[in-house]
Amino acid sequence: FMKKPKFSNLAVFIIFFGIALIEAFQKQNWLEALLFLSLGAMFLWADFKKT
């Protein structure tokens, strides 16, 4: 089996939530920005916790 790079999940989270946050800030939708920021933090916490 191929071994995944150590921070591949981190890169996916940064890209996905970064784009979502930029879009939310551009639309001035602070609730959506807060939602994506909290989801991103939760996923990162879960990702680092399992390793």
C-alpha positions as CSV (number, residue, x, y, z in Angstrom):
1,F,0.0,0.0,0.0
2,M,1.1,3.5,-0.7
3,K,1.7,5.6,2.4
4,K,-0.1,8.9,2.5
5,P,2.0,12.0,3.1
6,K,1.8,13.1,6.7
7,F,0.0,16.4,6.0
8,S,-2.2,15.5,3.0
9,N,-5.4,15.8,5.1
10,L,-4.2,19.2,6.4
11,A,-3.7,20.4,2.8
12,V,-7.2,19.3,1.8
13,F,-8.7,21.1,4.8
14,I,-6.8,24.3,4.1
15,I,-7.8,24.3,0.5
16,F,-11.5,23.5,1.0
17,F,-12.1,25.7,4.0
18,G,-9.9,28.4,2.7
19,I,-11.9,28.8,-0.4
20,A,-15.2,28.6,1.5
21,L,-14.0,31.2,4.0
22,I,-12.9,33.6,1.2
23,E,-16.2,33.2,-0.5
24,A,-18.1,33.8,2.8
25,F,-16.0,37.0,3.5
26,Q,-16.6,38.3,0.0
27,K,-20.4,38.0,0.4
28,Q,-20.1,39.6,3.9
29,N,-21.8,36.6,5.3
30,W,-20.2,36.4,8.7
31,L,-22.4,33.5,10.0
32,E,-21.3,31.3,7.0
33,A,-17.7,32.3,7.6
34,L,-17.9,31.4,11.3
35,L,-19.6,28.1,10.4
36,F,-16.8,27.1,7.9
37,L,-14.1,28.2,10.3
38,S,-15.5,26.1,13.2
39,L,-16.0,23.1,10.9
40,G,-12.4,23.4,9.7
41,A,-11.1,23.6,13.2
42,M,-13.2,20.6,14.3
43,F,-11.9,18.5,11.3
44,L,-8.3,19.5,12.0
45,W,-8.6,18.7,15.7
46,A,-10.1,15.2,14.8
47,D,-7.4,14.6,12.3
48,F,-4.6,15.4,14.7
49,K,-6.2,13.5,17.5
50,K,-6.4,10.2,15.6
51,T,-2.6,10.1,14.8
